[in-house]
Amino acid sequence: MRRTFRLAVTGLLLGGSWGTARADDWPDFLGPKRRGVSAETRWNQEWEASEPKTAWKVQVGVGSSSMSIAGGKLYTMGAHREGREAVICLN
């Protein structure tokens, strides 16, 4: 468990140092440049009228990890009752 956690943390730290690969990536907390601002131009402000299609629905365990998006993949972390922690990548 300790080794997995160390590898996960190391991977996240190294991955965060690569910078933004594409304009639509959301690689860090608060997004590119950590301003909390999206460059998305086709933003749907009428979610109640036309709810966006669900892209992923996965049980990732417990915890409070943020999400990072890079290269069309979403990354997050979760923990299970057995004390195991995991990095989750959704494509």
N, C-alpha and C positions, 0 to 999 in steps of 0.2 A: 504494500500500500504506500509506504513512504517513497519508494522508488518511482512509482507511477505518479505520485503527486509532484515529486521533484522534476520529472520529465515534463509533466504538463505545464508547470510554472515556467520552466526553462523555455519550452516551446512557445508559450504565450509571450514571454519577454523578448525572445528573439524575433518572433513574428511581428510584434508591435514595432520593432525598430526598422522594418523594411520600408515604411512610408506607404503612401497611397499609390497603389498600382494603377487604378483606374478612377476616373472621376466619380463614378457612381458607387464606389466601395464605401463602406462605413467601418473602417479598421480599428477605431479607438472609441473609448468612452466619449460621448458627445460628438462623434463623427470626425470627418476630416478637419484638421486644424483645431479640434476640440472646442468649437464654437456652438455646437448644438443646432447648426443650420444645415439643411439639406439643399443641394443644388438641383433637386428634382424639379422639372418644369411641368410635368403632367400630373401634379398632385391632385388627388380626388378630395375635394372639400365637402362632398355630398355623400358621406359614407352611409348615412341612414337610408338614403334613397337607392344607392347602388353599392352595397357592401363589397369590399374587395374579396376576391377568391382566396380561400385558405391555401397557402402553399405547403405548409408543413403542420403536422399535429403529432407530436411525439412526447412520450413520458420521459423526462430526463432526470427524474429524482427530485431531491429537495435542494434548496440553496437559494442564493440571490446573485447569480452571475449576470453580467450584462452580455449583450450580443455583439458580435463583430461580423461584418460582411466583407468578403474579399473574393474576387474572381467568381462571383455567382454562388458562393457557398456561405452558409451561416455557421458560425462557431460559437459555442457556449460551454458551460461546465455544469455538472450536477453531482449529487452524492446519493448513495443508496443506504438503506438501513444497516447494512453490514459494515458500514464505515468506508466503503470503497468510493473513490472519487473518479470522475471520468470527464474527458474532454469530448464533446459531441460535435460532429461536423455533419450538416445537412446539405444535400446537393439539390 
